[in-house]
């Protein structure tokens, strides 16, 4: 398994990417499609403006040797 962990400023683009071909595993108590989740996250951010980067993003990719051995569960 190959992962990349970072904070990002391009939250909406990342969510829309997941709709096009990736898979969103969790959105921390937010529901709906990418645009809905982004609006919910903006509302939560407006209540707490201490963060300059709003989103923690973890990209997970199955390594070629693990294909068929792992799933999202």
C-alpha positions as CSV (number, residue, x, y, z in Angstrom):
1,X,0.0,0.0,0.0
2,X,1.3,3.4,-0.9
3,X,0.1,6.5,1.0
4,X,0.6,10.2,0.9
5,X,-0.5,12.3,3.9
6,X,-0.7,16.1,3.8
7,X,-2.8,19.1,4.5
8,X,-4.3,20.8,1.4
9,X,-6.0,24.0,0.3
10,X,-7.7,22.5,-2.7
11,X,-10.4,20.6,-0.9
12,X,-13.2,21.0,-3.5
13,X,-10.9,19.8,-6.3
14,X,-9.9,16.7,-4.2
15,X,-13.6,15.9,-3.4
16,X,-14.6,16.3,-7.1
17,X,-11.7,14.0,-8.1
18,X,-13.0,11.3,-5.8
19,X,-16.4,11.6,-7.6
20,X,-14.7,11.1,-11.0
21,X,-12.6,8.1,-10.4
22,X,-11.2,7.8,-6.9
23,X,-13.1,6.7,-3.8
24,X,-13.9,8.8,-0.8
25,X,-13.6,6.6,2.3
26,X,-14.5,9.1,5.0
27,X,-15.4,12.8,5.3
28,X,-15.6,13.2,9.1
29,X,-19.3,13.5,9.7
30,X,-20.1,15.1,6.3
31,X,-22.5,13.6,3.9
32,X,-23.6,13.9,0.2
33,X,-21.7,14.4,-3.0
34,X,-18.4,16.3,-3.2
35,X,-20.0,19.7,-3.5
36,X,-22.3,19.0,-0.5
37,X,-19.4,17.9,1.6
38,X,-17.3,20.9,0.6
39,X,-20.2,23.3,1.7
40,X,-20.5,21.5,5.1
41,X,-16.7,21.8,5.6
42,X,-16.9,25.5,4.8
43,X,-19.6,26.0,7.4
44,X,-17.5,24.1,10.0
45,X,-14.5,26.2,9.1
46,X,-16.3,29.5,9.5
47,X,-16.9,28.5,13.1
48,X,-13.2,28.0,13.7
49,X,-10.8,30.1,11.6
50,X,-7.5,29.1,13.3
51,X,-6.4,26.9,10.5
52,X,-4.8,28.2,7.3
53,X,-5.0,24.8,5.6
54,X,-8.4,23.4,6.1
55,X,-8.2,19.7,5.1
56,X,-6.1,16.7,6.0
57,X,-5.9,14.6,2.9
58,X,-4.7,11.0,2.8
59,X,-4.2,9.4,-0.6
60,X,-4.1,5.6,-0.5
61,X,-3.1,3.5,-3.5
62,X,-2.7,-0.2,-3.7
63,X,0.8,-1.2,-4.7
64,X,0.9,-3.5,-7.8
65,X,2.0,-6.5,-5.7
66,X,-1.0,-6.0,-3.3
67,X,-3.8,-5.9,-6.0
68,X,-6.4,-8.5,-5.2
69,X,-5.1,-8.8,-1.6
70,X,-6.5,-5.6,-0.1
71,X,-9.9,-3.8,-0.2
72,X,-11.3,-0.6,1.3
73,X,-12.6,-2.5,4.4
